[in-house]
Amino acid sequence: MFLLPATKGVPADVIREASALGLRDFGENRVQEAMAKAPLVPDVAWHGIGRLQTNKAAKAVAIFQAIESVDRPDLALKLDRAARERGRTLDILVEVNTTGESQKGGVAPGGLEALLEEISTLHNLRPRGLMTIAGRDEPARSFALLARLREKLRPAWPELTELSMGMSGDFEEAIRHGATIVRVGQALFGPRTT
């Protein structure tokens, strides 16, 4: 299990302190915020964990070592193009909307396989797993669904080893359902100021 500190609204000096304690990877929701913090916190890996607009794909590829919120073909295409232009391969997770809530990002479970098929035609993206943001009332249902989806897809996509699910309020439930990555912010850094 991998702890990914979520640093939205966390000042760079606090992230530096966390890095000095041995944390080497950090998750950031916004490209601009990551771009401002990255020069101030060297020698760590930044993961994009927030919803990403296609017009920020090139900047995201420049700053993030991995992106956990790929949820549509046009975004995957832009990320692939940007990664190719930088001469690199980008690790990604496909975000799945396990709640059906329209305000949340993520591909619908029924569209996941088709999205993975499209991503598999791209040469500079490396799908590593699935990500979800659970529903507040029943997180266990979201986590169980994501775990079932991954197991169903593993015969065709054995590289889908990661399940990024769980945040400060529900990470224990996520771990019980097989999370390999938990994105924890407030439990580590306290309430956000922004």
C-alpha positions as CSV (number, residue, x, y, z in Angstrom):
1,M,0.0,0.0,0.0
2,F,1.3,3.4,-1.0
3,L,0.5,6.6,0.8
4,L,0.2,9.6,-1.5
5,P,0.0,12.8,0.4
6,A,-2.5,15.2,-1.2
7,T,-1.1,18.7,-1.1
8,K,-3.9,20.9,-2.4
9,G,-3.6,24.1,-0.4
10,V,-0.6,22.9,1.5
11,P,2.3,25.4,1.5
12,A,5.6,24.4,0.0
13,D,7.5,24.7,3.3
14,V,5.2,22.1,4.9
15,I,5.7,19.8,1.9
16,R,9.5,20.2,2.3
17,E,9.2,19.2,5.9
18,A,7.2,16.1,4.9
19,S,9.9,15.3,2.3
20,A,12.6,15.6,4.9
21,L,10.7,13.0,6.9
22,G,11.0,10.6,3.9
23,L,7.9,11.1,1.8
24,R,9.0,11.2,-1.8
25,D,5.7,11.4,-3.8
26,F,3.0,14.1,-3.5
27,G,-0.4,14.4,-5.2
28,E,-1.6,17.8,-6.5
29,N,-5.0,18.7,-7.8
30,R,-4.1,21.7,-9.9
31,V,-1.4,22.0,-12.5
32,Q,-0.7,25.7,-11.6
33,E,-0.3,24.9,-8.0
34,A,2.1,22.0,-8.7
35,M,4.1,24.3,-11.1
36,A,4.5,26.8,-8.3
37,K,5.5,24.3,-5.7
38,A,7.7,21.9,-7.7
39,P,10.7,24.3,-7.9
40,L,10.5,24.9,-4.2
41,V,10.4,21.2,-3.3
42,P,13.0,19.5,-5.4
43,D,13.8,15.8,-5.7
44,V,10.2,14.6,-5.2
45,A,7.7,13.1,-7.6
46,W,4.5,14.9,-8.4
47,H,1.3,13.1,-9.2
48,G,-1.7,14.8,-10.9
49,I,-4.8,13.7,-8.9
50,G,-7.3,16.4,-9.9
51,R,-9.6,16.7,-12.8
52,L,-7.6,17.8,-15.8
53,Q,-8.6,20.0,-18.7
54,T,-7.2,19.1,-22.1
55,N,-5.7,22.6,-22.6
56,K,-3.5,21.9,-19.6
57,A,-2.2,18.5,-20.8
58,A,1.2,19.7,-22.0
59,K,1.9,21.5,-18.7
60,A,0.7,18.5,-16.8
61,V,3.1,16.2,-18.6
62,A,5.9,18.6,-17.9
63,I,5.3,18.6,-14.2
64,F,3.7,15.3,-13.2
65,Q,5.4,11.9,-13.1
66,A,2.0,10.2,-13.1
67,I,-1.6,11.3,-13.7
68,E,-4.4,9.6,-11.9
69,S,-7.4,11.3,-13.5
70,V,-7.5,10.2,-17.1
71,D,-11.2,9.8,-17.9
72,R,-11.8,10.5,-21.6
73,P,-10.3,9.8,-25.0
74,D,-9.5,13.4,-25.9
75,L,-7.5,13.9,-22.7
76,A,-5.6,10.7,-23.2
77,L,-4.8,11.8,-26.8
78,K,-3.5,15.2,-25.7
79,L,-1.4,13.6,-22.9
80,D,0.1,11.1,-25.3
81,R,1.0,13.8,-27.7
82,A,2.6,15.9,-25.0
83,A,4.5,12.9,-23.6
84,R,5.8,12.0,-27.1
85,E,7.0,15.6,-27.7
86,R,8.9,15.4,-24.4
87,G,10.3,12.0,-25.3
88,R,8.8,10.2,-22.3
89,T,6.2,7.6,-21.3
90,L,3.7,8.8,-18.8
91,D,2.2,6.5,-16.1
92,I,-1.6,7.0,-15.8
93,L,-4.5,5.7,-13.9
94,V,-8.0,5.8,-15.4
95,E,-10.5,7.6,-13.2
96,V,-13.8,5.8,-12.9
97,N,-17.0,7.5,-11.7
98,T,-18.3,4.8,-9.4
99,T,-21.1,6.9,-7.9
100,G,-22.9,8.2,-11.0
101,E,-22.7,11.7,-9.6
102,S,-22.6,14.2,-12.5
103,Q,-20.3,16.7,-10.6
104,K,-17.6,14.0,-10.3
105,G,-15.1,13.2,-13.0
106,G,-14.4,9.8,-14.3
107,V,-15.5,7.5,-17.1
108,A,-18.7,5.5,-16.4
109,P,-18.1,1.9,-15.5
110,G,-19.8,0.8,-18.7
111,G,-17.3,2.9,-20.8
112,L,-14.2,1.8,-19.0
113,E,-13.2,-1.0,-21.3
114,A,-13.7,1.1,-24.5
115,L,-11.6,3.9,-23.0
116,L,-8.8,1.4,-22.1
117,E,-8.9,0.0,-25.7
118,E,-8.4,3.5,-27.0
119,I,-5.6,4.2,-24.6
120,S,-3.9,0.9,-25.6
121,T,-3.4,2.4,-29.1
122,L,-1.3,5.2,-27.7
123,H,2.4,4.6,-27.3
124,N,3.4,7.2,-24.7
125,L,0.8,6.4,-22.0
126,R,1.3,3.5,-19.6
127,P,-2.0,2.6,-17.8
128,R,-1.2,1.3,-14.3
129,G,-4.5,1.0,-12.7
130,L,-7.8,2.7,-11.8
131,M,-8.8,5.5,-9.5
132,T,-12.1,6.7,-8.0
133,I,-13.5,9.2,-5.5
134,A,-16.0,7.4,-3.4
135,G,-19.5,8.6,-2.5
136,R,-19.7,10.2,1.0
137,D,-22.6,8.0,2.2
138,E,-21.5,4.6,1.0
139,P,-17.7,4.6,0.2
140,A,-17.5,0.8,0.5
141,R,-19.8,0.4,-2.5
142,S,-17.5,2.6,-4.7
143,F,-14.4,0.8,-3.5
144,A,-15.9,-2.7,-4.1
145,L,-17.0,-1.7,-7.6
146,L,-13.6,-0.4,-8.5
147,A,-11.9,-3.6,-7.2
148,R,-14.4,-5.7,-9.2
149,L,-13.8,-3.7,-12.4
150,R,-10.0,-4.1,-12.1
151,E,-10.3,-7.9,-11.6
152,K,-12.6,-8.2,-14.6
153,L,-10.2,-6.3,-16.8
154,R,-6.9,-7.9,-15.5
155,P,-6.9,-10.8,-18.0
156,A,-6.8,-8.4,-20.9
157,W,-4.8,-5.7,-19.1
158,P,-2.5,-7.4,-16.6
159,E,-0.6,-4.1,-16.1
160,L,-3.6,-2.7,-14.2
161,T,-2.1,-3.4,-10.8
162,E,-3.0,-0.2,-8.9
163,L,-6.3,0.8,-7.2
164,S,-6.1,4.5,-6.1
165,M,-9.0,5.0,-3.8
166,G,-9.5,6.4,-0.4
167,M,-8.9,9.8,1.1
168,S,-8.6,11.2,4.7
169,G,-12.1,10.3,5.6
170,D,-12.4,6.8,4.1
171,F,-8.9,5.4,3.5
172,E,-9.3,2.6,6.0
173,E,-12.4,1.3,4.2
174,A,-10.5,1.7,0.9
175,I,-7.6,-0.4,2.3
176,R,-10.1,-3.1,3.3
177,H,-11.2,-3.2,-0.3
178,G,-7.7,-3.6,-1.8
179,A,-6.5,0.0,-2.3
180,T,-2.9,0.1,-3.3
181,I,-2.7,3.9,-3.3
182,V,-4.5,6.2,-0.8
183,R,-4.6,9.9,-1.3
184,V,-4.5,11.5,2.1
185,G,-4.3,15.3,2.7
186,Q,-6.2,16.6,5.7
187,A,-5.3,13.6,8.0
188,L,-1.6,14.5,7.4
189,F,-1.6,18.3,7.0
190,G,-4.8,19.4,8.8
191,P,-7.7,21.3,7.3
192,R,-7.1,23.1,4.0
193,T,-6.8,26.9,4.1
194,T,-7.7,27.3,0.4
